[in-house]
């Protein structure tokens, strides 16, 4: 397969993921150009979300309260700096591309939405009285790592080979990398380390991805029974 054919094949197979990553970079560029005024209401603020939920329970919620719940997803499209969006998109590409290879584009998009929202919810539950805004796709990135682990616990997966990995690596090693990452997040959360890093979002996204594929995902065509 020559370079042009390879490019067309990647675009046809990973088009939605590449589009999602392009949107992320485009939104970050807009953040840098226009400043925070337009996106400040799109960040997830745990204390405000909790207050809105209480008003829903009381029956006094208005439109602003329901829009507040939308920040559980919208915050995943925002980033705090170039290094933040760059590293998130690099790991999103690796693990989400594997999800496309194994499960298809629709499952990839489903995993992104479910784990992004789950990550924001988990962060909110750990910070119910905090009013510090949260932004970033880290919950979804960890969600794809959890999703890969969920598949690896059910079947033997083919060796992944996704750029920038220069060669195929054993699927078990990649699954162990996901376990190591979430273990470090758990340790940091329990010891209150890490400053402004939303470790609760990482854990929530990872757990949602793990259960989503560990319980409900169909068997990938290239997978074998253990």
C-alpha positions, 0 to 999 in steps of 0.5 A: 500500500503506497503512501496515498492509498494508506492515507485514504485508508486511514481517513476512511477508517478513522475519519470520525476520530480524526474529526473529533481530534480536529474539533478539539484543536479547533476549539482550543484555538478559539479559546486562545483567540477569543479568551475565556468569556465565551467558554467559561459557562461550558466548564463543569463546576461541581458545586453549581452542578450539585446545586442544580440537581438539588433544585431538580429534586425540589421541583424548582429547577429552571433552564439554567439548571438543565444547561448546567448538566450539559457542562458534564460533556461540554467541559471535555472539549475544552483545555487549559493549555497547548500541552494539555490538549496535545497530550490528551489528543495523543493518548486519545488517538492511540486508545480510541483508534484501537477502539475503532479497530476492535469495535467500530466507529459508533462504539468509539463515539459511544465510549467517548460520550459515556466516559466523558460524562461519567468522568465529570460526574465522578469528579463532581461527587468528589468535590460537591462543595467546590466551585473550581471549574473543570475542563479537559478530555482526560476522563474520556481518554482514561475511559478508552484505556478502561475500555481496552482493558475491559475487552482484554479481560474477555478475549485475546486481542490482536497485537495493536499497532497504532502510530506513534507505536513503531511496532506491534506490542502485546495486548496484555502489555498495553492493558497493564499500562492502563492498569498502572495509569489508573492505579497512579490516579487512585493513589494521587486521589487518595493522598490529595496529590496533584494540585489541579489534576482532576483525578476523580474524572480519570477514575470515573472515565476509566471505570465507565469504559471498563464496565461498558466494554467488559459487560456490553461490547460485542466480540471483536472479529479479530479477538480469540477466546482466552 
